[in-house]
Amino acid sequence: MGLRSRLIDDQRDRLAAAGSDRWRIVSAQLAAKVGPMAVRGALLRPRLGSSAGLPLIGRGVRVRNPHLVHVGRDLVVEDYAEIQGLSRDGIRLGDRVSIGSGTLIRPSGYYSRAVGVGLVMGDDSSLSPGCYIGCSGGISIGRETMVGPGTRLFAEDHVHDAADASIRSQGVAWGPIVIGDGCWLASGVTVTAGVTIGDGAVVAAGAVVTRDVPAGAVWGGIPARPLRPRDAP
């Protein structure tokens, strides 16, 4: 879908559905926002590892090591998000991915020697505002998956087995996180290292997921536990 269609046709249709004919005002407001985003995207695009289209980049966005960031068509990165590219496998974002304002994607620490694994996101998936994606151990997010505001994914854990040594000195252990297709992680979810969330699963707001979630299940709580299958009455 082209930019013109999204700015004009989409706004006309959705305003009409709401009983309003003021789509021209909304389209003008959207164009005023998207125009500068497109300019920033045009400046960033030559520095990316690869890009299938023109990304839309918000104000204050920081992309570190952009040569390790690969993006598909219609990427949207909202204001003040940060994408750190330094990683073994890079950051790979599919078509129509959106990154919410203030979200941090960090596969590697700024001050440590270890270079992390990276992040893969499938087509039509989104990270809402304020997410923290700690992908040092590797994170894979499938297609059409929605990650809610303030969600935190940690693909590493601090080693703390030796009580006579500081936790800081014992380093970290990596564990990949895999989130399937068509999932919904609601607001404020935390997912710990080594967890797999199956296709179509739902995780309730505020849950702390410390073990695998089966496909098609609804989980919630601290620690997260099964609540019901999605198809239950």
N, C-alpha and C positions, 0 to 999 in steps of 0.2 A: 504494500500500500504506500503510495507516494506521499510526500510531505504536504502537497497541496490538498490532497484528499483528507488528510488528518486535520489540517487547519480549517478547512471550509466545509467539506461534505459531512464529515463526522460531527462537527459542532452544530451544523444545521439540523441534522437528524436527531441528535440527542436533545437539543433545545426544543425541537418540535414535539418530541415525545413527552417533554415536561410542560407542554402547553405554552411555550414562549416563542416569539419571533425575533428575539434579540441576539441571534447567533452572530450577527456581524460584529457586535461589540465584543463578544467572547472570542471570536476568531482574531480580532485585532489585538486583544490582550495576549492571547496565546502566541501570536506571531511576534509580538514585542519581546516575549521571553525566549522563543525558539531561535530567533534571528541571531542574537549574541551567542547562544549555545552552539549554533552551526558554525559560527566563525571560530570559536574555540576548538571545535572538533576538527575544522579544516587545518588549524595550526598544529594540532596534536597528531593527526592521522599519519603524516610522513614519518613520524618517530616511532610509531607502533611496529611491533613485529609483523603484523598483518592486519588488514581491515577490509571487510567485504563491502563496506558502505561508509557513509559519513556519520561518525558518532556525534551525538549532541551532548555537550559538556557544560555543566553548570559553573557558577561562580566559585572560586576558591578550591576547585578540584585539584588534587595533587596525584600525579601518576609517576611513580619512581621506577626507574629502569624500564621505560616503555617498550624497548626493543624485545622484552620478554612477555609482552602483553599482546594477545591475539584476539580479535573481536570479529563478530559477524555483522550482519546488517542491522541497522536501526537500534544500535546501542544508545541508551540514555543513562547518563551519570549525573545525578542531581547535586545541588550545591554542597560544597565542603566535604564531599566524599574523598577517600584516599585509597588508591590502589597501588600496592607495592609489588612490582614485578619480579624482584630478585627471588628466584626459586629454581629448583632443579628442572621441573617440567613446565614452568611458566604459568601464566594466568590465561585461561582459554574460555572465552565467553561466546555463546552461540548467538543466533539471530534473535532480535527483539528482546534482548535482556535489558532489565532496568535495575539500576543501583540507586537506592534511596539516599537522601541527604544525610550527611554525617556518618555514613557507613564506612568502616575501616576493613580493608582486606590486607592481611599481613601474613605472608608465608615465612618470613625470616625476621629475626630480631635486628634492630638497628645496631646494637652494641655487642652482639655475640658473633662467634665465628660460624656457627652452623647455618647452612643455607637450606631452607625448607623445601617441601615437595611442590606445593602449589594448589591451584583451584581450577576445576572444570565446571561450567554451568551450561546446561542444555538450553535449547531454543525455548523462548517464551517464559522463562523463569525470572523471578524477581526477588530482590533483597529490599525490604522496606527500610524506612529511615532508622538510623541509629543502630544498625547491626554491627557486630564484631565477628569477623571471619578469620579465626586463627588457623590458617591452613598449613602450618609447618609440617604436619604429618600427612598432608594430602586430604583434600575434600572434593567429593564429586556430588554435584546436584543435578538431578535429571531434568527432563523436559516438563514444562508447564507446572513447575513447583513454586509455591508462594511461601516466602519466609517473612514472618511478621515483624513489626517494629520492635527494636531492642533485643532481637534474638542474638544469642551468642553461641558460636560453634568453636570448640577447642579441640583440635586434633593433636594435642599433646597434653602431658600431665607432668607435674613436678615429681621427681623421685625423692622419697622421704623415708626409705627403709632403715637407714642407719641413724639411730637416735643420738649417737655421739658426734655426728657431723651436721653442719648446717644444711638446711634444705637447699639453699642457693648453690652450695658447692657440689651437690649430687646431680645437678643437671636435670634434664627432662627426658621423658620417654614418648616417642611418637606413636600414634595410632590413627589410621585413616578413618574418616567419617564418610559414609556413603548414604545419600538421600535419593530415593528413587523418583520416578516420574509421577506427576500429578499429586504430589503431597501438599499438605498445608500445615506449616508450623505457625501457630498463632503467636500473639504478642508475648515477648519476654521469655521465650523458651530458651533453655540451656541444653546443649548436647555435648557430651563428653567424648573423649578420645575412644576410638575403636568401635563406635556404634554404627549400625546399619539400620536405616528406616526404609521399610519396604514401599513399593509402589502404592500410591493412593492412600497412604496412611495420613491420619490427622493427629496432631499433638496439641493438646489444650494449652491455653495461655498460662504462662508461669511455670510450666512443667520443667523438671530437671531429668533429662533422659540419660540413663547410665547403662542401659542394655538394649539389645536389638528390639525394634518394633516391627511386628509382622505386617505384611502388605494388607491394606484394606482395614486396618484396625484403628480405633480411637483410643488414645492413651492420654493420661493426665496425672498430675500430682507430683509430690516430692518424696522419694524418687518416683519417676513416672511408672505407672502400672496400667494394665488393660482396663478400660472402662466398658467398651462394647465394640462389636464389629460395626462398620459403617452402615451395613444393610439391615441392622436390627431395628425393630419397630420402636 
